[in-house]
Amino acid sequence: MTLKTRTKFTSQLQSIQEHVVRLKEKCAADVRAAGLAATGDRGAQEGVVEGRKAEDRLRESIEDGCLDAMLLQQPLIGDDLRFVSGAFRIVSDLSHIDGMTRDVAFLVEEIPDKAAAKFTREFVEMSEQAASMVERAVDAFAERDVELAQQVIEADHRVNSLYAESEEKLVSLIRDGKSSAEYLPELLMVAKYFERIGDLAKRVAAWAIFRVTGEHRVEEKPSQAAGLDQ
């Protein structure tokens, strides 16, 4: 590869990384907005639903950039290969997260504000924890920071704990006769979406480790709700 070609190739990789970071920012913002939507904030709900086009444009730019980079340098090796393949997979994971935030936004339309208000703390904290994991996982990839990526993986325990608390609270409300079971499936599904977003953020962190070490290891848990593992 000539110096001119290498310079162009390096510029393409930098552009890909910048777009991944921008996608991270949008994705994390949508996760937080979904948390607010789950507590009855209709403005946040509308923002999540209407934000699809921006996400699609960023995803397409990243995918096109990765394909262009592969065509420009053949074969890709070492860090270049790990970066491009990791970026592809991270875009896929962030796209799944983006889809889940919209699923939450549509789902909460069926839940009365009074019912959702009982879970304001859990939903807001779960969404904040999950959004922070997304941000730090992508930062770890961009900065080749294995320690930060490992911290993200370990942070998933808190999201799992909040999901368990939500589940116990729902059961307790029904057992004590303080709430009907009418909206139990929807409320539990919202909590499960945030828990699954944490899992996907953890997978992004694993790709950050892969970029540095060439190894991709992350514990996968079976989904407890239909359609969440697509």
N, C-alpha and C positions, 0 to 999 in steps of 0.2 A: 504494500500500500504506500503510495506517495505521500509526502508531507501534506500536500494540498487536500488529498482525499481523507487523510487521517484527521486533519483539522475540521473538515466538513462532518466527518463521522462523530467526532467528539462533540461538535456543536449540536448534532442531532440527539445524542444521548443526554446532553444538558437540557434540551428542549423537552424531551420525554420526561425527565425528572421534574422539571418545573410544572408540567401539566399534571403529573401524578400528585404533586403537592397541592395544586389547585383543586383537584378532584377530592383529595383528602379533606380540604377545608369545607367544601360543599357538603360532602358526606357527613362529616361531624356536625355541621350546622343542622342538617336535616334530622340527624338522630336526636339532637337536643330539642328541635321543634316537635318531633314526634312525641317526645316525653311531655311537652306542654299540651300538645293536642290530646293526649290520653287523659289529661286532667280537665278537659273541657274548653281549652283555648281554641276557638274556631278560626281565628286569624292564623295561628300556627299550623292548624290543620290544612287550610287552603294553601298556605305557602309550600308545604310539603308536596301536595298533590300537583301544584302548578310548576314545580321546579324540574320536571323530567327532561325538558329539552336541553337545558344547560348541562345536565349530567351526560346526556347522550353525546353532545358535541365534544365534551372533554374526553369521554371514553373513546370515541372514534379517532380523535387527534392522537391519542396515545397509541392505539392499535396501529394506525397508519404509520406513525413514527417508528414503531418497533419493526414493522415490515420493511420500511425503507432502510432502516439500519442493517437489517439482515441481508438485504440485497446489495448494499454498498460494500459490506465487508463479508467475504466468504473465505473460510468458515469463521464463525464467531467462536472465540475461545476464552477461557479464563474468566476474569471479572466481567468482560463485555457480554459474554454468553449468559452468565448468572444474572447480570443486571437486566438484560432484555427479557429473558424468560421469566424472571421474577416480576418484572413490571407487567407482563401479560397476565400473570396469575393474580397479582394484586388488583389490577383493573377489574378482573372477573369477580373477586371477592367484594370489592367496593360497590360494584354494580348490584350484587346480591343484597348488600346492606341497604343501598338506595331503594331497591324494590321493597324491602321489608318496612322501611319507614313509610312508604306510601300505603302498604297493606295496613299498618297501624292507623294511618289517617283515615282510610276507608272504614276500618273496623269500628273506630270510636264513634262513627255516625250512628251506630246501633245502640250505643250505651248512654243512658241518661246522665247528665252532669252530676246529679246527686249520687249516683252509684259510683262513678269514676272518682269523685272527690274523696271517697274513703281511702283511695290509694295514691293520693297526690305525692306523698313522701317517697313511696316505693318507686313509682313510675319516673318521677323527676330524677331521683338519685340513680336509678338503673340507667336511664338515658344519659345522664352526665358521665357516669363511670364508663359506659360503653363508648361514648363519643371521645372521651379522653384516651381510651385505649386505641381507637382508630387513629387519632392524631399522633400519638407517640409511636405506634407501630410503623406508620409511613415515615415519620421522622427518622426512626431507627434504620429503615431501609435506605433513605437518602444519605444518611450520615455514616453508614456502615457501623452502627453502634450495637454490638451484640448485647452489651449489658442492658441497654435501654429496652431492647427487644425482649430480653428475659424478664424484665420488670413487667412488661405488658402481659406476658403469658401468666405470670404469677398473679396479676391484678384480676384475672378472670374469676378467681375464687370469690371476690367480693360481689360480682354480678350474680354468680350462682347462689350466693347466700341471700341476696335480695330477692331473687326469684323464689327461693324456698320460703322466705318470710311472707311473700305475697300469697303463695299457695296456702300456707298455714292460716293466714288471716282470712282468706276467703272461706275456708272450711269452718273456721271459728265463728264467723258472722252467721253462717247458715245454721250451724249447730245451736247457737245461742238464740236463734229466732230473730236476729236483728236485720236480716236481709233475706230476700228470696233467692232461689237458685236460678232465676230467670236470666240474669246476665253473667252467671258464673263462667260459662265457656268463653265468652268474649273477653272478660277481664283476665282470665287465665291465659288466653291466647296473646293478649297484649304483653303481659309479663314474659311470656315465652319468646316473643319476638325480640325483646331487648336482651334476653339471655342468649339467644342465638346470635345476635349482632356481636356480643362479646366473644363468642366462639370464633366468628369470622375475623374479628380484629386480632385475636390470638393467632389465627392462621396467617394473617398478614405479617405479624411479628416473626413467625417462623420463616417466611420468605426473606425477611431482613437478615436473619441468621444464615440462611442459605446463600445470600449474596456474598457473605464473608467466608463461610466455611465450606460451602458446596454441599452441605447436608441439610435436608428438610425433614424435620421431625416435629410432629404436633399430635397430641392426643385428640382423637375424634370421638365425640359422643353421639350416640344415636338420637335423632330428633324425637321429641315427645309430642310433636304436633304436626299434623299433615301439612305437607307443602313447604315446611320451613327449611328443608335441606336441599332445595332445588338449586 
